[in-house]
């Protein structure tokens, strides 16, 4: 299935790239931006904006704040993940607090996920 995107979301994605959260900035500038397999920020896929996306590994990294653990968000995130899975995209959800409390392990795990697919 080919990935489509909602072009109406592009300006919003561009704004999000400039106003990243502190967790997004840390993960991006201290790991992903120099990672050998390319990641992009705020990638529009279908009707969603992915926090970080690696097209080679078909891997989406989603940083989740506390609101994502409320019933309403859990359902939305489940639907979102199922839709992205239909495009062959694996979604890895990361609680925000992990970015600062277990950064090294997080980076090692992301590296493992990428290398499982890319080699």
Secondary structure, DSSP 8 states (H G I E B T S, - for coil): ----B-GGGHHHHHHHHHS--HHHHHHHHHTGGG-SS--EEEEEEBTEEEEEEETTTTEEEEEE-GGGGSHHHHHHHHHHHHHHHHTT-EEEEEEHHHHHHSHHHHHHHHHHHHHHHH-
